[in-house]
């Protein structure tokens, strides 16, 4: 069964760094876009960063200059530097398939807490 396995997350002080990793397992389809979304206290799931098979990156303005995203095959890493308290959220890995007949995949989520 296709699933996304996340690792990383945890608690860190403001200004510190954190790394989130995600790998797709059991997929039988090609993944067009792989990346991360987050859901904070406002309970709205928002884009953090995604990267396509061809290396095209979409990144939230709030993450630019601080976060980097790397993809290798069906695995993706989000390097978070200079984190801020407002980065506190549950981070979800997301895989969007190339085929529109396939449903996108979501990870279970990993908590990131940034203390001031």
Secondary structure as UniProt FT lines:
FT   STRAND          3..8
FT   STRAND          10..13
FT   TURN            14..15
FT   STRAND          18..25
FT   STRAND          31..39
FT   TURN            41..42
FT   STRAND          45..52
FT   TURN            53..54
FT   STRAND          57..59
FT   TURN            61..66
FT   STRAND          67..72
FT   TURN            73..74
FT   STRAND          75..80
FT   HELIX           85..87
FT   STRAND          89..97
FT   TURN            100..101
FT   STRAND          105..106
FT   STRAND          110..115
//
